Amino acid sequence: MTKTCSSTNQQAFQVNADDLARELQLSKLAKALSHPARVRILTILLKLDRLDGCLNSDLVSQLGLAQSTVSEHLRILKVAQLISVEPIPPKMCYRINRESLNEFSHLLSDFSN
C-alpha cells in the first residue's frame, strides 16, 4: 500500500518575522540544553530554587567533570539566559532563570501544536 501526500496551499509555508524570532530563540535554548551535564546543572538549580537557595558550592564534585568543563557548561547556560550569576564573595551564586525556562516551555508548546 502506497501513501500519498496531499498538496497544501503554499501560504501555509510562509514564515513571518515573529515566527523566525521564535524559532531562533527556541533553537538557542534547545542548544543550551543539548548536553546532559547542562540538564543536570539545571536540575540541581531547580531543586535549590524550590528551597529559595542558590548554588555556590562546587559543582565539579557533583558532576564528576573537570573545573574547566563545568565552567564552560555554566557559561553556555548563562549566555542562553537559563541561569543568572551573582557574585557572593568568595564564590559565585548560580540561580535558575525561571522566566527563560517558562519561555522555552511556551516556545516548545507552540512548536508542537
Secondary structure, 3 states (H helix, E strand, C coil): CCCCCCCCCHHHHCCCHHHHHHHHHHHHHHHHCCCHHHHHHHHHHHHHHHCCCCECCCHHHHHCCCHHHHHHHHHHHHHCCCEEEEEECCEEEEEECHHHHHHHHHHHHHHHC
